[in-house]
Amino acid sequence: MSLPAGFQYVDHVAFTVPDLGEAVAFFVDALGAEELYRSTRGPDADFMPEHFAVPADARLELAMLRMPPNLNVELFQWWSTDQRRDYPRHCDLGGHHLCFTVDDVDAATEHLRSHGADVLGGTKEVGPDSPLVAGNRWTYLRAPWGLLIELVDRSRVHNPPPLVGPADWAAPSRTGKDL
């Protein structure tokens, strides 16, 4: 199956954070990211509402990070007079999380805990009631500023679903062009 209308691949994910410096430091120090650049925009009463769907007085600073081997992350810090300060929960519209495959969930959890992340409930293992992912070990954490992070180890899953992974990274795209 090919992607529609010339789509090639996911370029990056983006998150709004309350303190850009703190978030960049967490991604660099705890997760091994490399900061590529920073940029600012606004306030601009003509541009910002139309192009970002934010109030006219909104302004931003962003940092683009590279996380080898396969992810670019853009972090935004916004300022606006009517900014909402609460992160959405999983059950809220707009809820989200960032998931990492790890070799050892317990060791990765302790590593992130040492960088200020809070563990939500400890490590779990998916049981036989979910046969396609039975054996999957996982946990959720909250980064110091609120981002939900999941850690997952699928090494015990016997017949995993065909998720995108390392075997796909060097493969030619379905359009015949190398990525």
N, CA, C and O atoms as a DFTB+ gen file, in Angstrom:
716 C
 N C O
     1  1       0.847      -1.180       0.000
     2  2       0.000       0.000       0.000
     3  2       0.889       1.239       0.000
     4  3       1.811       1.338       0.810
     5  1       0.630       2.155      -0.874
     6  2       1.415       3.388      -0.921
     7  2       0.669       4.499      -0.203
     8  3      -0.541       4.424       0.012
     9  1       1.405       5.512       0.157
    10  2       0.814       6.666       0.831
    11  2       0.126       7.556      -0.197
    12  3       0.549       7.600      -1.352
    13  1      -0.922       8.261       0.203
    14  2      -1.675       9.077      -0.743
    15  2      -0.999      10.403      -1.056
    16  3      -0.225      10.926      -0.254
    17  1      -1.297      10.933      -2.218
    18  2      -1.000      12.321      -2.593
    19  2       0.444      12.737      -2.384
    20  3       0.699      13.884      -2.020
    21  1       1.391      11.844      -2.603
    22  2       2.795      12.206      -2.483
    23  2       3.362      12.204      -1.081
    24  3       4.510      12.607      -0.893
    25  1       2.588      11.757      -0.068
    26  2       3.133      11.647       1.284
    27  2       4.294      10.666       1.256
    28  3       4.235       9.652       0.560
    29  1       5.367      10.966       2.022
    30  2       6.546      10.118       2.020
    31  2       6.768       9.417       3.346
    32  3       6.896       8.193       3.380
    33  1       6.816      10.172       4.448
    34  2       7.063       9.610       5.770
    35  2       6.793      10.679       6.813
    36  3       6.664      11.857       6.482
    37  1       6.707      10.270       8.068
    38  2       6.520      11.225       9.158
    39  2       7.827      11.979       9.358
    40  3       8.882      11.362       9.506
    41  1       7.767      13.297       9.365
    42  2       8.966      14.116       9.533
    43  2       9.302      14.346      11.004
    44  3      10.457      14.208      11.406
    45  1       8.303      14.696      11.803
    46  2       8.558      14.953      13.219
    47  2       7.255      14.914      14.004
    48  3       6.164      14.948      13.435
    49  1       7.391      14.843      15.312
    50  2       6.278      15.055      16.228
    51  2       6.599      16.323      17.004
    52  3       7.762      16.707      17.124
    53  1       5.562      16.975      17.531
    54  2       5.777      18.236      18.242
    55  2       4.956      18.263      19.519
    56  3       3.851      17.723      19.576
    57  1       5.515      18.901      20.548
    58  2       4.848      19.023      21.835
    59  2       5.048      20.433      22.362
    60  3       6.122      21.017      22.214
    61  1       4.012      20.972      22.975
    62  2       4.122      22.246      23.670
    63  2       4.501      21.965      25.118
    64  3       3.903      21.107      25.768
    65  1       5.485      22.683      25.614
    66  2       6.018      22.471      26.963
    67  2       5.984      23.789      27.736
    68  3       6.015      24.858      27.127
    69  1       5.921      23.729      29.061
    70  2       5.859      24.974      29.825
    71  2       7.201      25.692      29.934
    72  3       7.229      26.909      30.117
    73  1       8.314      24.966      29.826
    74  2       9.645      25.564      29.937
    75  2      10.538      24.884      28.913
    76  3      10.940      23.736      29.100
    77  1      10.850      25.590      27.827
    78  2      11.615      25.001      26.733
    79  2      12.993      24.532      27.182
    80  3      13.436      23.455      26.784
    81  1      13.668      25.313      27.996
    82  2      14.997      24.922      28.463
    83  2      14.970      23.621      29.238
    84  3      15.810      22.748      29.022
    85  1      13.999      23.484      30.148
    86  2      13.873      22.258      30.937
    87  2      13.563      21.060      30.041
    88  3      14.146      19.990      30.214
    89  1      12.657      21.233      29.091
    90  2      12.273      20.126      28.215
    91  2      13.425      19.714      27.305
    92  3      13.673      18.521      27.125
    93  1      14.135      20.689      26.727
    94  2      15.287      20.361      25.880
    95  2      16.336      19.623      26.700
    96  3      16.892      18.626      26.239
    97  1      16.611      20.096      27.901
    98  2      17.596      19.430      28.759
    99  2      17.196      17.984      29.040
   100  3      18.049      17.096      29.024
   101  1      15.906      17.732      29.298
   102  2      15.440      16.372      29.552
   103  2      15.652      15.502      28.317
   104  3      16.172      14.392      28.429
   105  1      15.259      15.986      27.148
   106  2      15.433      15.202      25.931
   107  2      16.904      14.951      25.622
   108  3      17.258      13.859      25.176
   109  1      17.764      15.934      25.848
   110  2      19.194      15.774      25.577
   111  2      19.840      14.876      26.627
   112  3      20.507      13.902      26.278
   113  1      19.652      15.192      27.908
   114  2      20.345      14.468      28.981
   115  2      19.779      13.074      29.238
   116  3      20.540      12.125      29.429
   117  1      18.463      12.939      29.244
   118  2      17.842      11.653      29.590
   119  2      17.632      10.752      28.389
   120  3      17.658       9.529      28.523
   121  1      17.420      11.345      27.200
   122  2      17.047      10.542      26.037
   123  2      18.055      10.586      24.899
   124  3      17.842       9.943      23.871
   125  1      19.150      11.330      25.057
   126  2      20.205      11.333      24.053
   127  2      19.919      12.131      22.801
   128  3      20.551      11.901      21.770
   129  1      18.980      13.065      22.862
   130  2      18.656      13.885      21.692
   131  2      19.767      14.893      21.426
   132  3      20.578      15.204      22.298
   133  1      19.778      15.389      20.204
   134  2      20.693      16.456      19.798
   135  2      19.846      17.661      19.398
   136  3      18.954      17.542      18.558
   137  1      20.122      18.817      19.995
   138  2      19.403      20.030      19.597
   139  2      19.968      20.517      18.274
   140  3      21.176      20.719      18.144
   141  1      19.088      20.707      17.283
   142  2      19.518      21.142      15.959
   143  2      19.428      22.652      15.781
   144  3      20.345      23.265      15.235
   145  1      18.332      23.258      16.234
   146  2      18.189      24.707      16.107
   147  2      17.042      25.194      16.973
   148  3      16.226      24.412      17.461
   149  1      17.001      26.529      17.153
   150  2      15.891      27.206      17.833
   151  2      15.380      28.315      16.926
   152  3      16.098      28.821      16.065
   153  1      14.119      28.680      17.142
   154  2      13.499      29.728      16.354
   155  2      12.416      30.406      17.193
   156  3      11.913      29.817      18.150
   157  1      12.060      31.636      16.839
   158  2      10.982      32.358      17.522
   159  2      10.012      32.911      16.484
   160  3      10.363      33.084      15.317
   161  1       8.791      33.183      16.928
   162  2       7.782      33.777      16.043
   163  2       6.757      34.511      16.899
   164  3       6.410      34.058      17.989
   165  1       6.275      35.644      16.399
   166  2       5.206      36.383      17.056
   167  2       5.720      37.328      18.126
   168  3       6.915      37.374      18.418
   169  1       4.790      38.082      18.706
   170  2       3.382      38.115      18.327
   171  2       3.194      38.792      16.964
   172  3       3.948      39.685      16.576
   173  1       2.164      38.334      16.261
   174  2       1.828      38.868      14.946
   175  2       0.327      38.646      14.763
   176  3      -0.115      37.551      14.418
   177  1      -0.444      39.706      14.999
   178  2      -1.905      39.599      15.026
   179  2      -2.498      39.155      13.691
   180  3      -3.605      38.619      13.662
   181  1      -1.792      39.365      12.603
   182  2      -2.294      38.908      11.300
   183  2      -1.919      37.452      11.027
   184  3      -2.730      36.687      10.505
   185  1      -0.723      37.080      11.370
   186  2      -0.206      35.753      11.007
   187  2      -0.604      34.642      11.984
   188  3      -1.074      33.584      11.566
   189  1      -0.416      34.883      13.272
   190  2      -0.550      33.811      14.263
   191  2      -1.946      33.184      14.306
   192  3      -2.047      31.957      14.279
   193  1      -3.027      33.970      14.372
   194  2      -4.355      33.338      14.413
   195  2      -4.659      32.518      13.149
   196  3      -5.227      31.429      13.232
   197  1      -4.286      33.038      12.010
   198  2      -4.600      32.350      10.758
   199  2      -3.780      31.086      10.558
   200  3      -4.308      30.076      10.093
   201  1      -2.503      31.124      10.901
   202  2      -1.615      30.008      10.565
   203  2      -1.377      29.022      11.706
   204  3      -0.939      27.897      11.463
   205  1      -1.656      29.420      12.935
   206  2      -1.476      28.520      14.080
   207  2      -2.755      28.316      14.892
   208  3      -2.763      27.513      15.825
   209  1      -3.828      29.022      14.559
   210  2      -5.091      28.937      15.303
   211  2      -4.882      29.256      16.784
   212  3      -5.370      28.544      17.662
   213  1      -4.147      30.342      17.043
   214  2      -3.866      30.812      18.399
   215  2      -4.293      32.277      18.510
   216  3      -4.549      32.917      17.490
   217  1      -4.376      32.819      19.731
   218  2      -4.739      34.229      19.883
   219  2      -3.740      35.169      19.201
   220  3      -2.587      34.812      18.960
   221  1      -4.212      36.363      18.903
   222  2      -3.397      37.356      18.190
   223  2      -2.130      37.735      18.951
   224  3      -1.131      38.105      18.333
   225  1      -2.153      37.650      20.285
   226  2      -0.978      38.052      21.058
   227  2       0.009      36.896      21.300
   228  3       1.012      37.079      21.988
   229  1      -0.266      35.726      20.747
   230  2       0.586      34.562      20.999
   231  2       1.958      34.723      20.352
   232  3       2.108      35.279      19.264
   233  1       2.948      34.210      21.075
   234  2       4.304      34.141      20.526
   235  2       4.899      32.809      20.957
   236  3       4.434      32.188      21.913
   237  1       5.934      32.376      20.242
   238  2       6.515      31.070      20.521
   239  2       8.023      31.089      20.394
   240  3       8.602      31.937      19.714
   241  1       8.636      30.143      21.057
   242  2      10.018      29.760      20.813
   243  2       9.987      28.256      20.633
   244  3       9.292      27.551      21.364
   245  1      10.741      27.765      19.657
   246  2      10.769      26.331      19.417
   247  2      12.204      25.838      19.344
   248  3      13.133      26.594      19.059
   249  1      12.354      24.555      19.608
   250  2      13.634      23.868      19.437
   251  2      13.364      22.583      18.667
   252  3      12.444      21.838      19.004
   253  1      14.163      22.319      17.634
   254  2      14.070      21.071      16.890
   255  2      15.181      20.154      17.366
   256  3      16.349      20.539      17.423
   257  1      14.793      18.937      17.706
   258  2      15.728      17.944      18.223
   259  2      15.778      16.738      17.303
   260  3      14.782      16.378      16.676
   261  1      16.935      16.124      17.228
   262  2      17.111      14.871      16.489
   263  2      17.339      13.769      17.509
   264  3      18.223      13.865      18.361
   265  1      16.530      12.721      17.411
   266  2      16.656      11.587      18.324
   267  2      16.962      10.335      17.509
   268  3      16.048       9.698      16.984
   269  1      18.242       9.977      17.398
   270  2      18.581       8.778      16.638
   271  2      17.898       7.554      17.230
   272  3      17.707       7.500      18.445
   273  1      17.529       6.587      16.434
   274  2      17.838       6.492      15.004
   275  2      16.724       6.961      14.089
   276  3      16.913       6.958      12.873
   277  1      15.555       7.370      14.616
   278  2      14.433       7.535      13.696
   279  2      13.411       8.614      14.042
   280  3      12.283       8.548      13.554
   281  1      13.758       9.604      14.862
   282  2      12.723      10.544      15.274
   283  2      13.266      11.962      15.394
   284  3      14.329      12.192      15.970
   285  1      12.512      12.906      14.838
   286  2      12.745      14.324      15.072
   287  2      11.622      14.817      15.978
   288  3      10.457      14.483      15.762
   289  1      11.965      15.609      16.988
   290  2      10.993      16.134      17.940
   291  2      11.117      17.652      17.955
   292  3      12.210      18.196      18.109
   293  1       9.985      18.328      17.794
   294  2       9.937      19.783      17.863
   295  2       9.236      20.148      19.164
   296  3       8.116      19.707      19.422
   297  1       9.901      20.953      19.976
   298  2       9.337      21.401      21.249
   299  2       9.015      22.883      21.145
   300  3       9.838      23.678      20.689
   301  1       7.806      23.250      21.573
   302  2       7.350      24.636      21.552
   303  2       7.130      25.134      22.968
   304  3       6.608      24.407      23.814
   305  1       7.525      26.368      23.226
   306  2       7.044      27.098      24.394
   307  2       6.269      28.280      23.848
   308  3       6.786      29.060      23.049
   309  1       5.025      28.408      24.285
   310  2       4.130      29.470      23.839
   311  2       3.846      30.441      24.978
   312  3       3.875      30.068      26.151
   313  1       3.572      31.691      24.615
   314  2       3.094      32.704      25.551
   315  2       1.849      33.332      24.937
   316  3       1.841      33.664      23.752
   317  1       0.790      33.497      25.741
   318  2      -0.450      34.126      25.302
   319  2      -1.255      34.499      26.540
   320  3      -1.143      33.840      27.574
   321  1      -2.061      35.546      26.444
   322  2      -2.832      35.982      27.612
   323  2      -3.898      34.977      28.023
   324  3      -4.262      34.940      29.199
   325  1      -4.414      34.159      27.111
   326  2      -5.455      33.203      27.505
   327  2      -4.999      31.741      27.339
   328  3      -5.803      30.859      27.038
   329  1      -3.716      31.511      27.537
   330  2      -3.173      30.155      27.413
   331  2      -3.720      29.234      28.500
   332  3      -3.782      29.614      29.669
   333  1      -4.114      28.024      28.111
   334  2      -4.502      26.987      29.071
   335  2      -3.239      26.287      29.532
   336  3      -2.378      25.970      28.712
   337  1      -3.112      26.040      30.817
   338  2      -1.858      25.519      31.375
   339  2      -1.883      24.017      31.697
   340  3      -0.855      23.462      32.084
   341  1      -3.018      23.361      31.548
   342  2      -3.098      21.952      31.893
   343  2      -2.824      21.070      30.682
   344  3      -3.373      21.290      29.602
   345  1      -1.963      20.063      30.874
   346  2      -1.789      19.046      29.838
   347  2      -3.052      18.210      29.773
   348  3      -3.668      17.954      30.807
   349  1      -3.460      17.772      28.576
   350  2      -4.607      16.858      28.528
   351  2      -4.230      15.506      29.123
   352  3      -3.101      15.036      28.980
   353  1      -5.203      14.894      29.792
   354  2      -5.009      13.534      30.272
   355  2      -5.228      12.585      29.092
   356  3      -5.729      12.997      28.046
   357  1      -4.855      11.327      29.261
   358  2      -5.106      10.345      28.197
   359  2      -6.564      10.339      27.773
   360  3      -6.864      10.191      26.589
   361  1      -7.467      10.497      28.723
   362  2      -8.898      10.401      28.429
   363  2      -9.470      11.695      27.861
   364  3     -10.639      11.718      27.476
   365  1      -8.685      12.777      27.795
   366  2      -9.155      14.049      27.261
   367  2      -8.921      14.122      25.754
   368  3      -7.995      13.504      25.230
   369  1      -9.769      14.881      25.068
   370  2      -9.507      15.137      23.656
   371  2      -8.138      15.795      23.538
   372  3      -7.813      16.706      24.299
   373  1      -7.355      15.340      22.599
   374  2      -5.995      15.849      22.439
   375  2      -4.986      15.132      23.307
   376  3      -3.801      15.462      23.272
   377  1      -5.429      14.148      24.095
   378  2      -4.504      13.370      24.909
   379  2      -3.468      12.696      24.019
   380  3      -3.761      12.356      22.872
   381  1      -2.273      12.503      24.533
   382  2      -1.188      11.957      23.720
   383  2      -0.096      11.411      24.633
   384  3      -0.076      11.685      25.832
   385  1       0.809      10.636      24.046
   386  2       2.015      10.212      24.739
   387  2       3.081       9.891      23.706
   388  3       2.781       9.742      22.522
   389  1       4.314       9.787      24.149
   390  2       5.452       9.446      23.311
   391  2       5.985       8.119      23.810
   392  3       6.259       7.974      25.002
   393  1       6.139       7.138      22.916
   394  2       6.541       5.788      23.329
   395  2       7.903       5.434      22.754
   396  3       8.203       5.728      21.597
   397  1       8.726       4.792      23.590
   398  2      10.044       4.311      23.187
   399  2      10.122       2.805      23.363
   400  3       9.708       2.285      24.399
   401  1      10.642       2.099      22.378
   402  2      10.980       0.693      22.531
   403  2      12.295       0.634      23.287
   404  3      13.235       1.362      22.967
   405  1      12.364      -0.236      24.293
   406  2      13.561      -0.360      25.121
   407  2      13.944      -1.832      25.258
   408  3      13.118      -2.720      25.043
   409  1      15.195      -2.079      25.615
   410  2      15.661      -3.446      25.860
   411  2      15.172      -3.969      27.201
   412  3      14.863      -5.153      27.339
   413  1      15.104      -3.080      28.192
   414  2      14.753      -3.483      29.556
   415  2      13.900      -2.375      30.166
   416  3      14.409      -1.303      30.491
   417  1      12.620      -2.631      30.318
   418  2      11.688      -1.611      30.829
   419  2      12.104      -1.137      32.217
   420  3      12.061       0.059      32.508
   421  1      12.505      -2.067      33.064
   422  2      12.850      -1.681      34.435
   423  2      14.082      -0.779      34.479
   424  3      14.092       0.213      35.208
   425  1      15.116      -1.109      33.710
   426  2      16.327      -0.275      33.680
   427  2      16.033       1.096      33.066
   428  3      16.509       2.117      33.563
   429  1      15.242       1.117      31.978
   430  2      14.902       2.393      31.339
   431  2      14.048       3.255      32.263
   432  3      14.196       4.476      32.296
   433  1      13.157       2.615      33.010
   434  2      12.328       3.344      33.975
   435  2      13.199       4.000      35.033
   436  3      13.007       5.172      35.355
   437  1      14.147       3.262      35.572
   438  2      15.037       3.825      36.592
   439  2      15.878       4.960      36.026
   440  3      16.130       5.951      36.713
   441  1      16.310       4.821      34.779
   442  2      17.090       5.887      34.140
   443  2      16.259       7.175      34.053
   444  3      16.737       8.248      34.420
   445  1      15.021       7.065      33.567
   446  2      14.187       8.274      33.459
   447  2      13.797       8.808      34.825
   448  3      13.687      10.021      35.005
   449  1      13.587       7.922      35.791
   450  2      13.297       8.374      37.157
   451  2      14.472       9.205      37.690
   452  3      14.263      10.201      38.382
   453  1      15.699       8.797      37.369
   454  2      16.874       9.545      37.835
   455  2      16.975      10.923      37.187
   456  3      17.737      11.773      37.646
   457  1      16.201      11.145      36.110
   458  2      16.154      12.449      35.443
   459  2      14.866      13.197      35.767
   460  3      14.497      14.134      35.059
   461  1      14.176      12.787      36.842
   462  2      13.023      13.528      37.328
   463  2      11.663      13.059      36.852
   464  3      10.657      13.684      37.187
   465  1      11.593      11.968      36.075
   466  2      10.294      11.464      35.615
   467  2       9.596      10.718      36.745
   468  3      10.248      10.075      37.568
   469  1       8.264      10.805      36.783
   470  2       7.451      10.076      37.755
   471  2       6.876       8.833      37.090
   472  3       6.326       8.910      35.992
   473  1       7.003       7.688      37.755
   474  2       6.475       6.424      37.236
   475  2       5.004       6.314      37.601
   476  3       4.611       6.609      38.730
   477  1       4.196       5.888      36.641
   478  2       2.764       5.717      36.861
   479  2       2.444       4.232      37.001
   480  3       2.171       3.562      36.004
   481  1       2.474       3.719      38.208
   482  2       2.000       2.372      38.481
   483  2       2.966       1.229      38.284
   484  3       2.594       0.089      38.564
   485  1       4.152       1.449      37.832
   486  2       5.105       0.357      37.673
   487  2       4.936      -0.403      36.368
   488  3       4.073      -0.083      35.550
   489  1       5.785      -1.426      36.187
   490  2       5.809      -2.212      34.959
   491  2       4.664      -3.216      34.924
   492  3       4.344      -3.863      35.921
   493  1       4.057      -3.326      33.743
   494  2       2.970      -4.269      33.516
   495  2       3.360      -5.212      32.387
   496  3       4.254      -4.909      31.598
   497  1       2.677      -6.373      32.311
   498  2       2.862      -7.295      31.189
   499  2       1.494      -7.667      30.634
   500  3       0.577      -8.013      31.379
   501  1       1.375      -7.587      29.304
   502  2       0.116      -7.918      28.647
   503  2      -0.094      -9.427      28.724
   504  3       0.814     -10.207      28.435
   505  1      -1.294      -9.824      29.117
   506  2      -1.625     -11.236      29.280
   507  2      -2.199     -11.873      28.029
   508  3      -2.292     -11.231      26.983
   509  1      -2.584     -13.142      28.138
   510  2      -3.078     -13.901      26.989
   511  2      -4.424     -13.426      26.446
   512  3      -4.839     -13.856      25.370
   513  1      -5.109     -12.548      27.173
   514  2      -6.379     -12.025      26.663
   515  2      -6.167     -11.083      25.469
   516  3      -7.127     -10.741      24.779
   517  1      -4.926     -10.664      25.222
   518  2      -4.558      -9.862      24.047
   519  2      -3.468     -10.620      23.287
   520  3      -2.297     -10.251      23.370
   521  1      -3.835     -11.681      22.542
   522  2      -2.844     -12.602      21.994
   523  2      -1.817     -11.984      21.044
   524  3      -0.686     -12.467      20.979
   525  1      -2.176     -10.931      20.305
   526  2      -1.203     -10.347      19.375
   527  2      -0.070      -9.614      20.083
   528  3       0.993      -9.408      19.497
   529  1      -0.283      -9.220      21.331
   530  2       0.766      -8.503      22.063
   531  2       1.045      -9.123      23.432
   532  3       1.686      -8.495      24.274
   533  1       0.570     -10.352      23.660
   534  2       0.826     -11.035      24.935
   535  2       2.332     -11.117      25.178
   536  3       3.097     -11.456      24.275
   537  1       2.744     -10.809      26.388
   538  2       4.161     -10.798      26.746
   539  2       4.788      -9.420      26.674
   540  3       5.885      -9.209      27.192
   541  1       4.111      -8.487      26.043
   542  2       4.593      -7.111      25.953
   543  2       4.737      -6.530      27.362
   544  3       3.782      -6.565      28.139
   545  1       5.904      -6.002      27.701
   546  2       6.114      -5.344      28.995
   547  2       6.149      -3.849      28.757
   548  3       6.766      -3.383      27.799
   549  1       5.479      -3.082      29.639
   550  2       5.366      -1.644      29.416
   551  2       5.117      -0.909      30.723
   552  3       4.715      -1.491      31.731
   553  1       5.373       0.402      30.666
   554  2       5.012       1.298      31.763
   555  2       4.877       2.713      31.218
   556  3       5.415       3.047      30.163
   557  1       4.148       3.530      31.961
   558  2       4.016       4.951      31.658
   559  2       4.757       5.760      32.716
   560  3       4.804       5.396      33.891
   561  1       5.332       6.867      32.260
   562  2       5.975       7.827      33.138
   563  2       5.503       9.216      32.738
   564  3       4.962       9.418      31.651
   565  1       5.718      10.164      33.636
   566  2       5.421      11.562      33.335
   567  2       6.728      12.337      33.447
   568  3       7.376      12.337      34.494
   569  1       7.112      13.008      32.339
   570  2       8.313      13.848      32.351
   571  2       8.127      14.966      33.376
   572  3       6.992      15.259      33.755
   573  1       9.200      15.592      33.832
   574  2       9.076      16.613      34.884
   575  2       8.064      17.721      34.577
   576  3       7.502      18.296      35.509
   577  1       7.817      18.035      33.317
   578  2       6.864      19.095      32.984
   579  2       5.492      18.561      32.597
   580  3       4.580      19.360      32.382
   581  1       5.301      17.235      32.496
   582  2       3.961      16.699      32.269
   583  2       3.786      15.767      31.090
   584  3       2.779      15.062      31.041
   585  1       4.703      15.717      30.135
   586  2       4.541      14.842      28.980
   587  2       4.480      13.385      29.427
   588  3       5.321      12.933      30.204
   589  1       3.481      12.652      28.931
   590  2       3.390      11.228      29.212
   591  2       4.314      10.471      28.270
   592  3       4.309      10.698      27.060
   593  1       5.104       9.571      28.839
   594  2       6.060       8.756      28.094
   595  2       5.753       7.302      28.397
   596  3       5.545       6.928      29.551
   597  1       5.727       6.489      27.359
   598  2       5.567       5.048      27.532
   599  2       6.874       4.368      27.164
   600  3       7.554       4.770      26.220
   601  1       7.215       3.342      27.914
   602  2       8.353       2.483      27.592
   603  2       7.788       1.103      27.300
   604  3       6.942       0.610      28.045
   605  1       8.248       0.471      26.218
   606  2       7.713      -0.832      25.826
   607  2       8.843      -1.764      25.404
   608  3       9.791      -1.357      24.732
   609  1       8.718      -3.025      25.814
   610  2       9.636      -4.092      25.407
   611  2       8.782      -5.205      24.809
   612  3       8.051      -5.888      25.526
   613  1       8.879      -5.382      23.498
   614  2       8.092      -6.400      22.803
   615  2       8.876      -7.682      22.561
   616  3       8.412      -8.548      21.819
   617  1      10.055      -7.827      23.169
   618  2      10.908      -8.981      22.887
   619  2      10.277     -10.315      23.280
   620  3      10.687     -11.355      22.763
   621  1       9.301     -10.315      24.170
   622  2       8.639     -11.550      24.602
   623  2       7.359     -11.851      23.816
   624  3       6.706     -12.865      24.064
   625  1       7.003     -10.987      22.883
   626  2       5.789     -11.187      22.091
   627  2       6.115     -12.207      20.993
   628  3       7.067     -12.024      20.234
   629  1       5.325     -13.276      20.915
   630  2       5.633     -14.372      19.998
   631  2       5.250     -14.097      18.550
   632  3       5.965     -14.523      17.643
   633  1       4.173     -13.418      18.312
   634  2       3.716     -13.157      16.957
   635  2       3.219     -11.711      16.865
   636  3       2.019     -11.473      16.725
   637  1       4.152     -10.740      16.944
   638  2       3.734      -9.340      17.031
   639  2       3.095      -8.844      15.740
   640  3       3.377      -9.363      14.660
   641  1       2.231      -7.835      15.858
   642  2       1.670      -7.222      14.648
   643  2       2.788      -6.532      13.865
   644  3       3.831      -6.219      14.440
   645  1       2.598      -6.289      12.575
   646  2       3.666      -5.726      11.732
   647  2       3.849      -4.214      11.921
   648  3       3.610      -3.434      11.000
   649  1       4.273      -3.812      13.119
   650  2       4.541      -2.399      13.376
   651  2       5.797      -1.968      12.616
   652  3       6.669      -2.792      12.342
   653  1       5.889      -0.697      12.281
   654  2       7.090      -0.171      11.645
   655  2       8.245      -0.293      12.627
   656  3       8.094       0.006      13.812
   657  1       9.383      -0.726      12.140
   658  2      10.545      -0.892      13.009
   659  2      11.838      -0.843      12.220
   660  3      11.830      -0.482      11.044
   661  1      12.959      -1.203      12.853
   662  2      14.274      -1.075      12.220
   663  2      14.394      -1.753      10.863
   664  3      15.097      -1.247       9.988
   665  1      13.738      -2.865      10.671
   666  2      13.832      -3.541       9.378
   667  2      13.268      -2.683       8.251
   668  3      13.635      -2.866       7.090
   669  1      12.393      -1.763       8.581
   670  2      11.777      -0.904       7.568
   671  2      12.592       0.348       7.255
   672  3      12.387       0.959       6.207
   673  1      13.500       0.742       8.125
   674  2      14.180       2.023       7.975
   675  2      15.059       2.094       6.753
   676  3      15.142       3.147       6.120
   677  1      15.717       1.008       6.399
   678  2      16.606       1.019       5.246
   679  2      15.910       0.505       3.993
   680  3      16.488       0.535       2.906
   681  1      14.692       0.040       4.133
   682  2      13.954      -0.490       2.994
   683  2      13.514       0.639       2.076
   684  3      13.209       1.735       2.546
   685  1      13.477       0.383       0.774
   686  2      12.948       1.417      -0.128
   687  2      11.483       1.676       0.169
   688  3      10.758       0.785       0.611
   689  1      11.061       2.890      -0.075
   690  2       9.650       3.223       0.141
   691  2       8.796       2.484      -0.880
   692  3       9.310       1.944      -1.860
   693  1       7.514       2.468      -0.645
   694  2       6.596       1.774      -1.553
   695  2       6.493       2.494      -2.889
   696  3       5.957       1.936      -3.847
   697  1       6.996       3.720      -2.974
   698  2       6.981       4.437      -4.252
   699  2       8.225       4.118      -5.065
   700  3       8.375       4.597      -6.190
   701  1       9.127       3.302      -4.496
   702  2      10.338       2.926      -5.210
   703  2      11.509       3.850      -4.945
   704  3      12.605       3.598      -5.446
   705  1      11.320       4.893      -4.186
   706  2      12.412       5.818      -3.863
   707  2      12.980       5.453      -2.511
   708  3      12.227       5.122      -1.596
   709  1      14.290       5.504      -2.364
   710  2      14.899       5.271      -1.047
   711  2      14.643       6.475      -0.161
   712  3      14.688       7.621      -0.609
   713  1      14.372       6.191       1.111
   714  2      14.127       7.273       2.062
   715  2      15.422       7.794       2.598
   716  3      15.425       8.713       3.417
